[in-house]
Amino acid sequence: MYRRRMQQVRRTLHERNVHEAHRRAQMHLERERMLAEVRMIVR
């Protein structure tokens, strides 16, 4: 019982980390695209 609970907690933590990493990557891409558009406008 205890061991199964630990596995469940670990899986939840792993999924949360994956989600967080994905969100961070998405934010990074958005910022990169905004910077690229600004450079296009400036030139």
Backbone hydrogen bonds in HBPLUS format (Angstrom, degrees):
<---DONOR---> <-ACCEPTOR-->    atom                        ^
c    i                          cat <-CA-CA->   ^        H-A-AA   ^      H-
h    n   atom  resd res      DA  || num        DHA   H-A  angle D-A-AA Bond
n    s   type  num  typ     dist DA aas  dist angle  dist       angle   num
A0005-ARG N   A0001-MET O   3.07 MM   4  6.32 154.7  2.13 147.9 154.8     1
A0006-MET N   A0002-TYR O   3.02 MM   4  6.37 154.9  2.09 150.0 156.6     2
A0007-GLN N   A0003-ARG O   3.02 MM   4  6.38 157.9  2.07 151.6 157.0     3
A0008-GLN N   A0004-ARG O   3.01 MM   4  6.28 155.4  2.07 147.6 154.2     4
A0009-VAL N   A0005-ARG O   2.95 MM   4  6.25 160.6  1.99 153.5 158.3     5
A0010-ARG N   A0006-MET O   2.86 MM   4  6.08 163.9  1.89 153.9 158.5     6
A0011-ARG N   A0007-GLN O   2.88 MM   4  6.09 158.6  1.93 148.9 154.5     7
A0012-THR N   A0008-GLN O   2.96 MM   4  6.20 157.5  2.01 148.2 154.4     8
A0013-LEU N   A0009-VAL O   2.92 MM   4  6.20 161.0  1.95 153.6 158.6     9
A0014-HIS N   A0010-ARG O   2.90 MM   4  6.14 158.5  1.95 149.2 155.4    10
A0015-GLU N   A0011-ARG O   2.92 MM   4  6.19 163.9  1.95 153.1 156.5    11
A0016-ARG N   A0012-THR O   2.95 MM   4  6.17 155.7  2.01 147.7 154.8    12
A0017-ASN N   A0013-LEU O   2.91 MM   4  6.17 157.6  1.96 151.1 157.0    13
A0018-VAL N   A0014-HIS O   2.93 MM   4  6.22 160.3  1.97 153.0 158.3    14
A0019-HIS N   A0015-GLU O   2.90 MM   4  6.10 160.9  1.94 148.2 153.5    15
A0020-GLU N   A0016-ARG O   2.87 MM   4  6.08 159.9  1.91 150.3 155.9    16
A0021-ALA N   A0017-ASN O   2.89 MM   4  6.12 162.7  1.92 152.4 156.7    17
A0022-HIS N   A0018-VAL O   2.93 MM   4  6.15 158.5  1.97 149.4 155.5    18
A0023-ARG N   A0019-HIS O   2.91 MM   4  6.17 159.0  1.95 150.8 156.5    19
A0024-ARG N   A0020-GLU O   2.92 MM   4  6.17 159.0  1.97 151.0 156.7    20
A0025-ALA N   A0021-ALA O   2.95 MM   4  6.18 159.6  1.99 149.6 154.9    21
A0026-GLN N   A0022-HIS O   2.92 MM   4  6.17 155.0  1.98 147.4 154.7    22
A0027-MET N   A0023-ARG O   2.94 MM   4  6.25 159.5  1.98 151.3 156.0    23
A0028-HIS N   A0024-ARG O   2.96 MM   4  6.20 156.7  2.01 147.8 154.4    24
A0029-LEU N   A0025-ALA O   2.94 MM   4  6.23 157.7  1.99 150.9 156.3    25
A0030-GLU N   A0026-GLN O   2.97 MM   4  6.26 161.4  2.00 152.4 157.4    26
A0031-ARG N   A0027-MET O   2.99 MM   4  6.27 161.4  2.03 151.8 156.2    27
A0032-GLU N   A0028-HIS O   2.93 MM   4  6.19 160.6  1.97 151.4 157.0    28
A0033-ARG N   A0029-LEU O   2.94 MM   4  6.19 161.2  1.98 154.3 158.8    29
A0034-MET N   A0030-GLU O   2.98 MM   4  6.25 157.1  2.03 149.0 155.5    30
A0035-LEU N   A0031-ARG O   2.93 MM   4  6.19 163.4  1.96 154.4 158.4    31
A0036-ALA N   A0032-GLU O   2.97 MM   4  6.20 157.4  2.02 148.3 154.7    32
A0037-GLU N   A0033-ARG O   2.95 MM   4  6.23 158.6  2.00 149.9 155.2    33
A0038-VAL N   A0034-MET O   2.94 MM   4  6.21 159.3  1.98 152.1 157.9    34
A0039-ARG N   A0035-LEU O   2.94 MM   4  6.20 159.1  1.99 151.3 156.6    35
A0040-MET N   A0036-ALA O   3.01 MM   4  6.30 154.1  2.08 146.6 153.7    36
A0041-ILE N   A0037-GLU O   3.01 MM   4  6.31 158.0  2.06 151.1 156.5    37
A0042-VAL N   A0038-VAL O   2.90 MM   4  6.14 161.2  1.94 154.4 159.7    38
A0043-ARG N   A0039-ARG O   3.08 MM   4  6.28 158.3  2.13 150.5 154.7    39
